[in-house]
Amino acid sequence: MRKPGIVIGVLVGVLLAAPVFAQGGNEGQGQAVITVLPAHDGEVPANISQQDLSIKINGKESTIRNWIPLRGQNDRLELVVLIDGAARSSLGSQMGEIGQFVNSLPPQAKVVIAYMQNGVASMTGPLTTDHAQALKGLHLPGGSPGSNASPYFCLSDLARRWPSNDRGARREVVMITDGVDEYNRRYDPEDPYVQAAVTDSVRAGLVVYSIYWRNQGRADSTRGATDTGQNLLLAVTQATGGNSYWEGYGNPISFQPYFRDLDRRLQNQYELTFSAPLKGKPEVENLKLKVSGIAGKVDAPQQVYVSRGDM
């Protein structure tokens, strides 16, 4: 379970070894977004080369095909700010900071605001490089308690209907929600809706971040609900290589520290392309990444999608 206290970052999400691949299987390939941060604020991130890396897919050594810094011409960022439609109206105090974050994105970054409503991700417009236009969709949520059904339904819907066909773009999501699943309010690491959201996000190549903000309704204010929501969000962000942000059991005073950390992450990401044994059909598999010779922090997804042919 989550330890109480202020949490700004999550350590490397690079665990798990699982089933052995069938012998004689076909070769598949996949890719992942990896975040490389210096050990201390203000330092320049380490210059990591492909030779510094090794990976295992489901416990089997796999081959790294490419390692590209996502900067310059390779920086094709698509970002969705996904806000819980049942969030408490006090979220209005953070609207200015959300706007500042969107405006701080690189000019070529595409962004859209979306709301969790009745199990779907309701877009306020298309992905656009016109950040001022995107922010016209930013408003206080108008839903009633429980109206979002489950944030994980909404994330799955977003993954399945991502508003772009550019698979070469970096797809990132910032979820603002309390993470409570109205269909399964107790803490269950095997919650089928959370597991489906993880699988759908990994298949779609999403990197998911979460910012905890309480929803409307008295039940959501309990410590049990807070623990449950924060731990479920943590499972999603670690699986996809993102990060979870929260401050104890209450709403944060400001999103600025989170957005500063998120901005730093977006500026220090790489695309890892690999080949690995593939069983009979494309699968979501477990990833373990090892980086040698770095004094810093590396965040990688716990799960990746291995498929046939070109990504």
N, C-alpha and C positions, 0 to 999 in steps of 0.2 A: 504493500500500500504506500501511498505518497507520504513522505515525511513533511510535517508542517513547516512553515517558514516561507521566506521570499524566494521564489524561483525565477531566475532570468534566463537560464540556459539549460540545455539538456545535453548530457555527455554523448559521446559517439554512439550512434545507433548502428552497430555493426556486429550483431550476434548471430547465434544459432547455426548449428549444423543439423541437417535433417536427412531424409531418405537417400539412399545410394542410388545413383542413376543406373538405369538398365544398361548392360553391356551391349555394345554394338549399335547404340542409338545414333540418330542423326545429330549433326552439329546445328545448334541454334545460335542466336545472337541476341544481345540486349544492350541497353544503355542505362546510365544512372547519372543524376546530378549530384556531385560531391562538393561539400563546402569545406574550405581550408582556412582556418583562422589562426592568427598569431597567439602565442601564449599569453600576451599581455596587451591591453589596449594601447594604441599608439604605435605599436611595432608594425613593421612591414611583414606580411605573410611570407612564409617560406616559399622559395621557388622549387616546386616539386616537379620532377620529371617522371615520365612513364616508367623508367627503370627503378624508381623508388617504390613502385606499387606491386602488390600481388593480391590476387583475389581467389576466393573459393565460392562456387555455386553449389549449394546443398552439400558442402563438405568436400567437393571435388575441385582440384586445381583447375583453373580456367585461364584462358589466354586473353590478355589485354590487347585490343586492336588499335585503340586511339585514346588520347588524353588531351583535351582541348580546353584552354582557358576561355571562359565565356565572357570575353571582352571584345571591344571593337566590332569588327564585322561578324563575329560569332555571337554577339550579344543580342539575340532575338527573344526578348522577354515578353511573356504574356502573363498578366496578373489579374486575378479576380479577388476583390474584397467582398467576402460573403458574410452578411450580417444577419443574425437571428431575428426573425420578424416578431418574436415575442420578448425581445430584450427589454429590460426596464427603461423607462423614458429618461432616466438619469444619464443614459448613454449620450444624450445631447451635449453633455459637458466635454465629450471627446470628439465631437464632430469637427472642430477646428483642427485637431491634431491628425485626424484621418485625412482631412483635406491637405494639410501640410505634407504628409507622407506621400500622397499621390502626386502632388506637384513636385516633390523632390526626386521622383523617378527619372531615369534618363529620358531625353526627348523621344528616342525611338521606341521606348517601352509602350506596349499596348496594355490598357487597363479598362476595367468595367466594374461598376458596383452592382451587386446582386443581393437579394434578400431570401432568406429561408421562409417559405410560405407553404403550409399544408403539404410538406414532404417534397417540394421541388425547389430548385434554385431559380428564382424569378429575376431575370436580367432587366436592368434599367436602360439598356442600349447595347450596341455592339462593342467589341473590343476596339479601342481607338488610341491613337497617339495624341489626340487632342484631350489633354488631361482636364482642362477646364470644362469641356463638354461632358466628360465622364462624371465629373463631380456634380453636374446638374441632377444626377440620379441619387445623390446622397441626401437622405432625409431621416427623420426619426422613425423607427419601426412603428407600425400602427396596429400590430396584431394583438390578440388577447392571450391570456395565459394558456400555454400548451398548444397554441395555434400552429407551431412549426412541426408538430407531430414528433419528428426526430431529426436532429441535425445530421444524422448519418444517412437518412433517406435523401436529404438535400445534397449532401456531398456526393453520394452515388449518382444522383440525377445530374449534377454538374459534370462529373467525370464522363458519364455516358453521352452528354450533350455539350461537350466543350465547344465554346462559340468560335472555333477556328479549326481549319483542316491542316494547319501547318505543323506537321509532326517534327520539324526541325527546330521549332521554337521551344524555349524553356517555359514550362507551364507551372505557375506557382499560385497558391491559394492562401489567403489570410482569412480564417474563420473567426468571427467574433460571436461567442456563444457561451453558455454555461456547460454545454456538453451532455446534459441530462437527456437520456432516451426515454421519452414518455411511454414507450411500449415495453420498456424493461427497466424500471427505475432502480433496481438493485444493482450493485456492482457485480458484473459478470464478465471476466476477460474473454469469454467465448460468446459474448452477445452477437447473435447472427447478423444484426444490422450493422454493427461496428465492423465485423469481419468482412461483410459485403462491401462496405465503404472502403476499407483498406484494399481489397482485391480490385475494385473498380478504379480506385485512384492509381494503383500501381500499374494496371493495364493501360491507363490513359497517360501515364508518365507524369503524374502530378507530384509536386513537392508541397506538402500541406503544413501551414503554421496555424496555431490557435492562440487567441487572446481570450482569457476567461472574463465573462461579464454575466452577472446573474440575470435570469429571466424573471418575468412577472410571475406572481403566484406565491403564496405563503410556503408551500411545501418545498420550493426550490431554495429557500433560505436556510434549510437545515444543514448541519455539518455533513451528515451522511450523503445528501444530494451533492454537496460541493465536492466531497472526496470522490464520489462516483463519477461525476462529470469530468473532473480534472484528470482522473486516471484513464478514462476512456479516450479523452482527447490526446493524452500522452501516447497511448498505444497507436493512434492514427499518425501522429506527427513523427514518432520514431520509425514506424514502418516505412514511411515515405521519404525520410531524410530531412524533415523539417524541424520545427522547434515549438515547444509550448511555453506560454507566458502566463503567469498568474502571481498574485500577491496574497498569500495566506487564504483566509476564508471569505474575504470581502472583495469588493470591486476595487481596482487600482485607482489611485488619485489621478494618474496620468498615463497615457499610452506612449509618451515620448521615449522613455528608456527602451521600450520594446521596439519601436520603430527605428531607433538608432541602431540597435543590434541587428534588426532585420535588414536595414540598409547595408550594413557592413557585410552581412552574409551574401546578399545579392551581388555585391561587388567582388566577391572572392569565391566564385563557384567554377567548377570544371565539369565538362561532359566526359564521362568514361564510357567507352564502347568496348564490348567484350564478346567473345564466343565461348560457348559452353555446350556440354552434351545435352541433347534434347530428347526427351521421351516422346511418345507417339504424337503428342499435340502440344501447342504452345501452353506454357504453364507459368504461374507465379511461383518463383523459387526464392530460397533464402540466400542472402549475400553476406559474405564476410570479407572485409577489405583490410589489408595490412599496409601501412605506410612506414617506411624506414627513414631514419635520419631527420625527423622533424620535432622541434620543440614547440608544440602548439596543439591545436584541436582540429580534428577531422570529423565531420558529420556525414555519414553515408546512410542510405536507406537500408533497412533490414531486409526488405524484399524487393525483387526486380522481376520484370516480365521477360521471359525468354521465348522467342518466336523464331519461325523460319524466315529466310530471305532478308531483304533490306528493311531496316527500321524506318 
